[in-house]
């Protein structure tokens, strides 16, 4: 699956959770097993020849609006 096909599975939700924020909803991508596997393959291929030993990520969530 090419990158443009994968991009169609990510929805843009304007002004969520507050005005001025563009939220990228990947739930549609996550529900599509072959598409998700393709994303992982693309990421792995990009770094295959580098000597990456550890991958770290930061999860960011906005505080709940009450």
matplotlib code that plots the C-alpha trace (Angstrom):
import matplotlib.pyplot as plt

x = [0.0, 1.5, 1.7, -1.1, -3.5, -2.5, -3.1, -6.7, -7.3, -6.4, -9.1, -8.6, -10.9, -10.7, -11.0, -10.8, -10.6, -10.5, -10.5, -7.3, -6.3, -6.2, -6.7, -5.4, -7.8, -6.0, -8.8, -9.8, -6.2, -5.9, -9.1, -7.6, -5.1, -3.3, -3.0, -1.6, 0.9, 1.9, 2.6, 4.8, 6.6, 7.2, 8.6, 10.8, 12.1, 13.0, 15.3, 16.4, 20.0, 20.6, 21.8, 18.7, 18.6, 15.8, 12.7, 11.1, 7.9, 6.0, 2.3, 0.5, -3.1, -5.0, -6.5, -10.2, -12.5, -15.0]
y = [0.0, 3.4, 6.4, 8.3, 5.4, 5.3, 9.0, 8.6, 6.5, 9.4, 11.9, 15.6, 17.0, 20.7, 22.6, 19.5, 19.5, 23.3, 25.9, 26.2, 22.5, 20.1, 16.6, 13.6, 10.7, 7.4, 5.0, 4.2, 3.3, 1.1, -0.8, -1.8, -4.6, -4.6, -0.8, -0.8, -3.5, -1.4, 1.6, -0.6, -1.9, 1.6, 2.8, -0.3, 0.1, 3.7, 2.8, -0.6, 0.4, 2.7, 1.3, 2.1, 0.0, 1.6, 3.5, 5.8, 7.9, 10.4, 10.1, 13.4, 13.8, 17.0, 17.4, 16.6, 19.6, 19.8]
z = [0.0, -0.9, 1.4, -0.4, 0.1, 3.8, 4.2, 3.1, 6.2, 8.5, 9.2, 9.9, 12.6, 12.8, 16.1, 18.3, 21.2, 21.1, 18.4, 16.4, 16.9, 13.9, 15.4, 13.3, 13.9, 13.1, 14.3, 10.7, 10.0, 13.1, 12.2, 8.8, 9.6, 6.2, 6.2, 9.7, 8.8, 5.8, 8.0, 10.2, 7.1, 5.8, 9.2, 9.5, 6.0, 6.5, 9.4, 8.3, 7.4, 10.4, 13.6, 15.7, 18.8, 20.8, 19.8, 22.3, 21.9, 24.0, 24.2, 24.4, 25.5, 26.1, 29.5, 29.7, 29.3, 32.2]

ax = plt.figure().add_subplot(projection="3d")
ax.plot(x, y, z, "-o")
ax.set_aspect("equal")
plt.show()
